Amino acid sequence: MKHIYRYFFRGLISFLPLALTVYVLVMFVSWIEGLTMRLVQPIVGEYYLPGLGIALGAIGILALGYLVSQPFTARLVSLVELPFTNLPLVKSIYSSLKNFADYFAPHEDNVQQVVKLQIPGQELHMVGLVTRQNLKGLPGVLGESDNVAVYLPMGYMIGGYTVFVPRTWVTPVKMPVEEAMRMALIAFMSAGPAVDRKRAESPAPPSADAAAPSTPEGRDG
């Protein structure tokens, strides 16, 4: 009975992510295809090519991205955003979502960085995202400090903390921002005993210290 219980939940855990992903994709494609069909049906009549909605949606998003990147559309975008940036409750929601989306958008200065935060003298390590490389422009004493802003996401995305710490407290981690957010979503949960055992058995790459030639002081005898 114990083996049946284990196999059932392993099968369920393997099936659910795939099923939910397919379900969300099917719902999204059905929605955009239905919307496009209603919009173009008065023009093309009963003739409709499947996949036209996805193609038109991708072209529309690409065109919108090109337009908002042009200098002459900055004022128009500001006028469109005016209601969303002035209403009290709507302003908080819209500004938070916009800043969060802008953080993951491509940037020329590449401020997106995953770091390991450690307070000196403490064994506790935390993984976070650098959201500001400098605090210039912030009000009061915040803008005068030479700190960095680090966002520490909580497990399952129920919240997080933004801390301002000295640069010496953070160490860059070679991990994409998307991967760090995905791992934070599941609280850095282990992929399973089999995966962990496979990683543990795989040979580790030689470190820089091991590859460096030994000095006379480091030789025995």
LOFITOR-417648 format. One record per residue: z negated, y, x negated of N, C-alpha, C in turn; residue number from 1; residue in three letters. Coordinates in steps of 0.001 Angstrom, whole numbers, m for minus. Atoms other than C-alpha are relative to their C-alpha. Layout:
BEGIN
     nc3     nc2     nc1    cac3    cac2    cac1     cc3     cc2     cc1 num residu
       Z       Y       X       Z       Y       X       Z       Y       X NUM    ala
...
//
This chain:
BEGIN
     nc3     nc2     nc1    cac3    cac2    cac1     cc3     cc2     cc1 num residu
       0   m1206    m838       0       0       0       0    1260    m875   1    met
      61   m1149     898    m783    2328   m2894    1370     309    m578   2    lys
   m1343    m210     554    2697    1800   m4388     946     569    1060   3    his
    m837    m526   m1080    4357    2435   m1010    m286    1486     211   4    ile
     405   m1405    m164    2393    5686    m642     577     857   m1130   5    tyr
    m500    m748    1154    3394    6779   m4163    1509     152      66   6    arg
   m1458     m60     m67    7079    5914   m3717     470     937    1115   7    tyr
    m386    m861   m1119    7205    7696    m359     m74    1466    m393   8    phe
     152   m1406     355    5885   10974   m1735     903     396   m1157   9    phe
    m971    m313    1036    8051   10762   m4826    1382     228     593  10    arg
   m1280    m197    m684   11081   10348   m2605      24    1291     794  11    gly
      68   m1234    m788    9910   13197    m370      99    1224    m889  12    leu
     m31   m1140     917    9333   15538   m3303    1387     164    m616  13    ile
   m1354     m97     545   12763   14681   m4693    1005     482    1041  14    ser
    m946    m326   m1066   14457   15162   m1318    m173    1431     511  15    phe
     248   m1293    m645   12803   18347     m30     662    1179    m710  16    leu
    m661   m1163     631   13993   20862   m2698    1503      18     220  17    pro
   m1444      64    m212   17580   19637   m2399     364     306    1440  18    leu
    m303    m210   m1411   17485   19575    1407    m205    1459     397  19    ala
     263   m1397    m357   15937   23042    1698    1041     930    m618  20    leu
   m1023    m829     638   18407   24511    m799    1321     m81     757  21    thr
   m1236     178    m766   21370   23037    1071    m109     671    1362  22    val
     192    m606   m1322   19894   24205    4390     136    1519     m68  23    tyr
     m88   m1458     135   19492   27794    3190    1437     430    m273  24    val
   m1396    m340     299   23026   27828    1751     883    m143    1233  25    leu
    m799     207   m1210   24491   26405    4965    m280    1099    1012  26    val
     341   m1072    m941   22602   28958    7077     626    1324    m421  27    met
    m566   m1256     490   23762   31822    4859    1513      19     182  28    phe
   m1458      68    m139   27398   30667    4806     401      76    1467  29    val
    m309     m53   m1436   27372   30120    8587    m158    1406     543  30    ser
     225   m1362    m486   25942   33581    9162    1112     945    m450  31    trp
   m1011    m937     496   28410   35413    6914    1385    m360     528  32    ile
   m1288     389    m561   31345   33369    8203     111     443    1456  33    glu
     m18    m446   m1396   30403   34081   11837     137    1498     130  34    gly
    m106   m1457     m37   29948   37779   11135    1410     454    m346  35    leu
   m1358    m379     392   33291   38014    9358    1009    m360    1081  36    thr
    m919     410   m1057   35024   36110   12126      m6     991    1154  37    met
      79    m977   m1096   33746   38553   14735     628    1322    m386  38    arg
    m554   m1281     436   34880   41504   12629    1522     m36    m121  39    leu
   m1441      45     241   38394   40299   11790     772    m619    1150  40    val
    m715     653   m1105   39191   38454   15007     846     974     804  41    gln
    m887    m933    m718   40452   41595   16791    1292     313    m753  42    pro
   m1180    m334     804   42919   42001   13905     911   m1210    m175  43    ile
    m814    1188     302   44063   38465   13082     114    m947    1179  44    val
     m58     873   m1158   43501   36905   16499    m733   m1313    m243  45    gly
     637    1304     129   42702   33197   16569     148    m597   m1395  46    glu
    m211     545    1342   43954   32628   13041   m1151     426    m913  47    tyr
    1090    m309     923   41031   32399   10593     m30   m1064   m1088  48    tyr
      18     898    1147   40931   30881    7131   m1457    m234    m426  49    leu
    1382     272     420   37597   29144    6303    m246     477   m1434  50    pro
     337    m551    1306   35877   30776    3365     349    1460    m137  51    gly
    m378   m1415      65   37284   34206    4172   m1233     893      m8  52    leu
    1219    m810     m54   33798   35505    4949    m669     110   m1355  53    gly
     617     m25    1329   32439   34521    1541     818     859    m954  54    ile
    m867    m783     888   35450   36011    m232    m120    1494     290  55    ala
     115   m1420    m356   35266   39284    1708   m1382     547    m342  56    leu
    1344    m446     355   31498   39444    1187    m125     268   m1487  57    gly
      55    m202    1451   31871   39017   m2582     787    1243    m414  58    ala
    m794   m1188     318   34631   41644   m2687    m733    1271     435  59    ile
     739   m1161    m485   32505   44016    m587   m1166     358    m903  60    gly
    1121    m267     902   29482   43648   m2862     493     556   m1325  61    ile
    m580    m505    1243   31676   44148   m5930     455    1450     150  62    leu
    m442   m1375    m240   33207   47284   m4408   m1186     951     140  63    ala
    1188    m836    m139   29777   48614   m3463    m644     267   m1356  64    leu
     554    m196    1334   28509   48045   m6997     818     982    m822  65    gly
    m850    m950     727   31503   49924   m8398    m215    1425     502  66    tyr
     150   m1341    m564   31028   52836   m6018   m1325     640    m402  67    leu
    1304    m593     316   27305   53306   m6630    m154     246   m1492  68    val
      54    m250    1439   27993   53235  m10381     717    1286    m384  69    ser
    m749   m1213     296   30181   56327  m10135    m894    1234     187  70    gln
     851   m1199     m96   28615   59769  m10711     136     737    1330  71    pro
    m207    m789   m1216   30150   61330   m7585    m653    m624    1222  72    phe
     641     633   m1161   28433   58818   m5295   m1524      65     m56  73    thr
    1457     m51     141   24902   59513   m6562    m630     803    1133  74    ala
     553    m828   m1074   24323   62279   m4005     128    m700    1353  75    arg
    m180     726   m1255   25740   60144   m1189   m1043   m1108     137  76    leu
    1024    1044     m32   23414   57284   m2116   m1362     605     281  77    val
    1282    m668    m248   20495   59730   m2159    m149     373    1465  78    ser
      55    m340   m1421   21389   60876    1351    m240   m1235     858  79    leu
     199    1239    m755   21569   57272    2586   m1440    m487    m152  80    val
    1363     466     252   18195   56504     992   m1052     956     541  81    glu
     961   m1024    m426   16606   59662    2402    m975    m489    1065  82    leu
     978     471    m990   15108   58036    5528    m953   m1050    m554  83    pro
     827    1075     542   13813   55085    3502   m1007     495   m1031  84    phe
     901    m521    1037   12139   57281     864    m927    1088     513  85    thr
     860   m1051    m545   10365   59680    3229    m981    m509    1047  86    asn
     937     554    m969    8816   57576    5986   m1132    m696    m731  87    leu
    1154     487     779    5279   56633    4848      13   m1496    m283  88    pro
      76    1438     207    5226   52862    5395    1305    m554    m568  89    leu
   m1315     465     464    8972   52322    4886     206     373   m1465  90    val
    m150    m447    1385    8809   54302    1632    m663    m968    m971  91    lys
     716     918     895    6251   51943      96     744   m1315    m137  92    ser
    m702    1282      42    8168   48811    1044    1333     136    m735  93    ile
   m1323    m170     594   11600   50146      67     m91     278   m1500  94    tyr
     129    m340    1420   10450   51625   m3264    m420   m1217    m814  95    ser
     451    1189     727    8665   48428   m4252    1139    m996    m176  96    ser
   m1113     948      83   11666   46223   m3428    1106     509    m918  97    leu
   m1062    m568     833   14111   48605   m5116    m376     m59   m1478  98    lys
     429      57    1398   12066   48836   m8319      m9   m1430    m520  99    asn
      19    1403     402   11640   45062   m8381    1418    m496    m256 100    phe
   m1395     413     196   15397   44544   m7958     608     674   m1221 101    ala
    m530    m706    1165   16209   47205  m10568    m485    m614   m1301 102    asp
     525     592    1226   13989   45423  m13068     847   m1191    m447 103    tyr
    m784    1187     329   16126   42275  m12875    1478     313    m136 104    phe
   m1402    m370     181   19412   44190  m12904     305     137   m1486 105    ala
    m335    m131    1427   21321   44263  m16214    m260    1413    m495 106    pro
     278   m1279     626   20180   47069  m18522     554     m16   m1415 107    his
    m545    m103    1350   21760   48324  m21697   m1113     m68   m1046 108    glu
    1066       8     984   18377   48802  m23408    m808   m1289      20 109    asp
     612    1332     m30   17235   45288  m22405   m1524      78     m63 110    asn
    1453    m119     m35   13649   46163  m21440    m645   m1253     554 111    val
     565    1215    m565   13206   42809  m19739    m460    m915   m1133 112    gln
     544     812    1074   10935   40721  m21894   m1187    m787     498 113    gln
    1135     857    m309    8616   37793  m21394    m926       5   m1208 114    val
     951     m92    1098    5450   38063  m23467   m1220    m856     290 115    val
    1302     653    m101    2224   36218  m24140   m1059    1044    m306 116    lys
    1048    m997     147    m786   38456  m23674   m1294    m689    m395 117    leu
    1266     550     464   m3950   37703  m25610    m895    1139    m476 118    gln
     981    m992     418   m7023   39903  m25934    m584    m442   m1335 119    ile
     545     398    1309   m8214   39935  m29561   m1403    m588     133 120    pro
    1294     660     m29  m11118   37578  m30090    m196    m941    1162 121    gly
      86     880   m1161  m10403   35641  m26888    1019   m1129    m132 122    gln
    m906    1147      29   m8843   32196  m26526     924     m44    1212 123    glu
    m789      m9   m1221   m7350   33040  m23130    1381     590    m258 124    leu
   m1376    m468     114   m3553   33395  m23049     562     193    1402 125    his
    m651    m274   m1276   m1548   34916  m20179    1468     325    m252 126    met
   m1430    m275      89    2207   35020  m19648     345    1115     982 127    val
    m350   m1125    m850    3590   38271  m18294    1369     553    m339 128    gly
   m1289    m665     178    6629   40530  m18099    m239    1455    m354 129    leu
      87   m1411     364    6917   43836  m19893     847     811     970 130    val
    m726    m830    m956    7859   46385  m17252     306    1398    m541 131    thr
    m259   m1292     656    7657   49509  m19451    m314    m148   m1476 132    arg
     237      23    1435    8071   49711  m23204    m788    1219    m470 133    gln
     832   m1168     276    6462   53152  m23167    m405     615    1326 134    asn
     571    m549   m1229    4419   55077  m20624     309    1470     181 135    leu
    m384   m1403    m158    6111   58458  m21001     494     252    1411 136    lys
    m368    m340   m1361    6524   60140  m17649   m1059    m337    1021 137    gly
    1087     315    m914    3397   58654  m16087   m1021    1130      m6 138    leu
     913   m1143     m87     781   61152  m14901   m1269    m199    m823 139    pro
    1313       4     638   m2379   62064  m16787     m27    m714   m1334 140    gly
     208     651    1286   m3765   60072  m19669     867   m1252    m154 141    val
    m862    1179     109   m1508   57120  m18826    1225     293    m846 142    leu
   m1201    m346     736    1513   58928  m20200    m256     363   m1444 143    gly
     332    m397    1359    m336   59902  m23375    m311   m1199    m892 144    glu
     375    1170     792   m1245   56377  m24500    1241    m709    m520 145    ser
   m1099     750     614     929   54268  m26766    m126   m1474     364 146    asp
     131    1362    m487     564   51162  m24624    1295    m467     649 147    asn
   m1098     552    m779    2986   48892  m22826    m553    m489    1327 148    val
     390     487   m1319    2890   47912  m19162     465   m1447     128 149    ala
    m301    1424    m130    2721   44165  m18562    m388    m447    1399 150    val
     259     547   m1338    3026   42557  m15141    m383   m1464    m141 151    tyr
     500    1365      42    1003   39365  m14745     126    m598    1396 152    leu
    m176     582   m1338    2344   37379  m11756   m1035   m1080     261 153    pro
     929    1042    m411     m37   35160   m9836     775   m1203     519 154    met
    m641    1224    m440     739   31577   m8860     496      96    1427 155    gly
    m631      50   m1320    3054   31060   m5871     317    1393     545 156    tyr
    m429   m1358    m343    3876   34806   m5900    m839     629    1113 157    met
     863    m628    m998     863   35804   m3808    m476    1365    m456 158    ile
     394   m1310     505     439   38895   m5913     129      35   m1507 159    gly
     m46    m141    1442     m44   40046   m9467    m737    1252    m428 160    gly
     690   m1145     568   m1574   42622  m11767     893     654   m1045 161    tyr
    m666    m743    1059     m78   45342  m13942   m1072     591    m899 162    thr
    1002    m456     957   m2100   46026  m17061     688     806   m1086 163    val
    m492    m834    1090   m1628   48639  m19770    m785    m370   m1255 164    phe
     676     555    1162   m2429   47122  m23146     692     472   m1270 165    val
    m660    m332    1276   m1780   47885  m26824    1117    m976    m324 166    pro
   m1145     839     355    1453   46537  m28239    m412   m1214    m829 167    arg
     430    1098     861    m465   44386  m30700    m576   m1167     798 168    thr
     555    1069    m821   m1862   42336  m27801    1074    m933     542 169    trp
   m1061     796    m607    1527   40995  m26740     896    m590   m1077 170    val
    m920     703     894    3813   38499  m28435    1219    m431     800 171    thr
   m1195     395    m761    7438   38047  m27286     136   m1515      87 172    pro
    m235    1412    m250    8275   34650  m25802    1488    m189     260 173    val
   m1425     269    m193   11799   33237  m26024     190    m787    1288 174    lys
    m166     594   m1320   12160   32570  m22308     681    1014     900 175    met
    m632    m949    m933   14502   34142  m19736    m986     466    1060 176    pro
     886    m550   m1035   12833   36383  m17176      34    m858    1253 177    val
    m114     822   m1200   14174   34227  m14343    m796   m1293    m137 178    glu
     752    1232     231   12650   31105  m15906   m1506     254      72 179    glu
    1421    m336     m51    9287   32828  m16348    m468     225    1435 180    ala
     369    m223   m1394    9266   33943  m12710      m5   m1303     774 181    met
     m25    1292    m686   10232   30461  m11564   m1231    m825    m355 182    arg
    1180     737     408    7452   28908  m13602   m1268     610     585 183    met
    1160    m643    m611    4985   31490  m12296    m101    m336    1474 184    ala
     m12     338   m1423    6049   30628   m8754    m718   m1314     258 185    leu
     652    1297    m169    4813   27066   m9244   m1222    m123    m901 186    ile
    1221     m39     813    1839   28139  m11405     137    m824   m1275 187    ala
    m281     743    1226    3465   26547  m14496    m400   m1468     148 188    phe
     364    1393    m279    2923   23179  m12878     850    m957    m828 189    met
    m689     989     807    3858   20135  m14928    1121    m639     803 190    ser
   m1135     636    m662    7198   18519  m14160    m262   m1464     310 191    ala
     324    1397    m276    5525   15108  m14085    m323    m744   m1280 192    gly
     380     747    1203    4081   12521  m16471    1184    m502    m797 193    pro
   m1155     541     719    7473   11024  m17294     683    1077    m840 194    ala
    m651   m1092     729    8962   14396  m18281    m867     458   m1156 195    val
     898    m421    1069    5876   15387  m20259     m25   m1022   m1139 196    asp
      15    1035    1023    5863   12045  m22088    1290      32    m815 197    arg
   m1278     m79     704    9550   12417  m22943      19    1182    m955 198    lys
      55   m1171     872    8968   15910  m24318    m930    m232   m1173 199    arg
     951     249    1079    5980   14732  m26324     571    m947   m1042 200    ala
    m567     969     924    7963   11857  m27850    1192     544    m763 201    glu
   m1161    m565     686   10938   14047  m28784    m460     675   m1283 202    ser
     421    m608    1276   10814   15170  m32444      41    1506      75 203    pro
      78   m1466       3    9743   18758  m32895     865     547   m1114 204    ala
    m814    m596    1062   12055   21065  m34865    m869     402   m1170 205    pro
     809    m361    1168   10880   21722  m38426    m357    1472      23 206    pro
     463   m1385       1    8824   24870  m38711     444     687   m1275 207    ser
    m392    m780    1181    9504   27656  m41163    m890    m334   m1184 208    ala
     914     323    1085    6389   26724  m43146     346   m1340    m634 209    asp
    m341    1316     533    7488   23095  m43454    1290      39    m806 210    ala
   m1290     m68     701   10987   24091  m44544     m93     780   m1298 211    ala
     112    m823    1192    9744   26535  m47169    m397    m852   m1197 212    ala
     371     779    1193    9506   25187  m50714   m1443     246    m376 213    pro
    1404    m125     369    5997   24526  m51937    m137     760   m1293 214    ser
     285    m771    1199    4511   26828  m54534    m840    m829    m944 215    thr
     838     761     934    2760   25633  m57684   m1434     m73     436 216    pro
    1390      13    m437    m576   26610  m56138    m217   m1018    1102 217    glu
     160     905   m1114     120   24348  m53147     196   m1457    m379 218    gly
    m222    1397     395     876   21211  m55198   m1309    m649    m394 219    arg
    1187     756     385   m1706   18515  m55726      81    m335   m1489 220    asp
      60     379    1424   m2866   17825  m59282     722    1006    m849 221    gly
//
